[in-house]
Each structure stands twice: as C-alpha cells, then as structure tokens.
C-alpha cells in the first residue's frame, strides 16, 4: 500500500512538470523530423495512475519481481507511412536526441509467429522530474507504421485491457494471428510499391539530368535576353511588364541557372519565378518555364512541372525540349499514349534527336510495340551511332 501511496503522491505533485517536459521534447523531435520531410504523426501520453498500477500487477504476475521497473510512464509515439521510415526515425533519435536502449518487438518472434510489432527507443531524461521510484527515468518512444499502429490499438483493447477469457481461446488467437499476418503482408506490399515509385523517380531525375547535360551549352546560350529594341512579349492576362531592369532580369536568370546546376532546386524555382514575374520576351519565358518545370520535377512536384511545361510550349510552339520533358512526366505517371504524342510532336519540330527516339522506343517497349520500338532505335543509331543505350536495347529486343 505504501508503494501505491508514494506513486499517487508523485502524480499529485509532479505530473504537470512531466507534461511540460514531454510537450517540449515532442516539439523538438517534430522539428528534427520535419527537416527530413518524413511525413510522420506524433502522439504523446503520460500513463494514468490506474494504467500504471495495472501494468505493475501485470508485470509482477509474469515475473518473480514484486517491484518491476516501468519504462513507459512517459511515452511518445511516432507513426510513419512506410517500413523504411522506421529505421530513419530511429537513427535520427539516436543522432539528435541521445537515443539509448532500443527494443525491437519482432526480434522476439519466431518465423512462425505474427504479433504486435514496433521499435521502442529509450530517451534518457535531461531534467530531474521526480518520477515514481518504480519508473525508469526515460521517455519511451514507439516507432511504428500506420498499419502496425492500427493493429497495436486493436490488440490492446481486445487482449491487454480485457481480462475476459474466451472459451474457445485457441481459435480466437489463430484468427487474431491471421489478421496481423495480413496487415504485416500489406505493410510489405506498400513498401514494395513505394520502392518501385522511388526507382521511377530516380529514373526520371537521371533522365532529366542527362538531357540537361547533353543540351546544357545550347540552353545556357539560348537564355541570352533579346535586344532591348524588341517589343515585350505578353501572355493572356498580363498587360504590362513588371518594373524591373534588364540587368536585374539577367542577374536573377544567372542565379537561377547556378542554383539549378548546384542542385538547389528550391532556390532555382525562386529565381526563375522572379524572372517570369518581370514578364520578359515570350521566347525567354518559354525557356524559363521549361527550366522551372524541370526544377519542380526534381522536387517531385509533378503537377507544377506539367503546368510549367505546358506554359513553356504555349509561349513558344517550337520549344521541343518542353515537349520532351512533358512526355517524361506523363510516362512516369503512366499516361503512355499522351507521352507518345508529345514525343511525336517534338520529333516533328526537331527530327534529329537521337535521345528522344531512344526514349520513345523505351516507352513503346512498355506497351509491347516491339516492331515500332525497333524502328525508333535504328533511327536513334542513325543519328548517333555511339548511343550506347540504344544499341543495348536494340540488341536485347533482337534476342527476344
């Protein structure tokens, strides 16, 4: 009884300090995770006096220790979308928040078992909080996927908090295990889909970078502003140019190109936008829209990228590079026929594009139009006999 009295007095005298500490820690961890753009959800809680007492009884019943140590009086829960983010979060907790002992629930299971899965990380207290004597001076951080969290919540209600024993207990346990196995499989499938998406993102970014590298010199030269005596171009809805000097436009343009080459895509978007706000000649607007679209794409902002590529072509209907980039985004999004139409229009404007013939051939292979793909690959090699990727794909198709 004395132990329970002491615990009760700790709650009465110090629980508001526990909450202040937990809130401050939560905000600090949120800032750390937000910088990594992990898209997590954080929850915090302090065990109630009743819950703590129940856990002491539960642990005492399952061990010879009459006074077990409680590790989760103060708790944080970090819920992530995919399995890959669990280890990322754990590493960030170690690196920035002195993460200590780590417990992986799944490691205690055999390959035949499915049960509650989670990773628990202990964060030592950095301030004296006067916890009950039975509580370890740590904050327990649970890191789970969305599906793991859903299962843990249901399991807690059905099993941990419910003392009623089903007469057909073994059957119920098998059903629960089957549900958990399904959720575990779903988590794995979601991760596989996410991995496939990332592969496509990397492919698209590498392809954009390759095209940019191949055309880099031409693009940089083409961004020279037209002579001052030429009339200012306008688009629908834009009546007058912004009050900004020609020298300032050139400065912002060069800064945007440098940021782009340095892979500072957010900075590039800001500079390109300043150039566009100055309403330069339509020819320049077309190229800058195209560049800004590529920067948006590298930031995985496909909708903004598509809008900029469309506006680029609207400003200059001979800008085949905007069509090529639009086709790449459409292809990655799964819109194969519109992508092929963009490639076709680009080749009508500029027929001597070995890279575009190769890209269209790749796209045709995806929909099993092998004969058409062969024609494009032969054309690519006729323009550039040293196009290694086109030669490799052609040889592969001939072996089929």
Secondary structure, DSSP 8 states (H G I E B T S, - for coil): -HHHHHHHHHHHHHHHHHHHHHHHHHHHHHHHHHHTT---EEEEEE--HHHHHHHHHHHHHTSS-SS--BS-SEEEEEEESSHHHHHHHHHHHHHHH-EEEEEEGGGGS-TT------EEEEEE-SS-----TTB-SEEEEEEEEHHHHHHHHHHIIIIIS-----TTHHHHHHHHHHHHHHHHHHHHHHHHHHHHHHHHHHHHHHHHHHHHHHHHHHHHHHTS---TTS-----TT--S--S--HHHHHHHHHHHHHHHHTT-HHHHHHHHHHHHHTT--HHHHHHHHHHHHHHHHHTT-HHHHHHHHHHHHHH-TT-HHHHHHHHHHHHHHT-HHHHHHHHHHHHHH----HHHHHHHHHHHHHTT-HHHHHHHHHHHHHH-TT-HHHHHHHHHHHH-
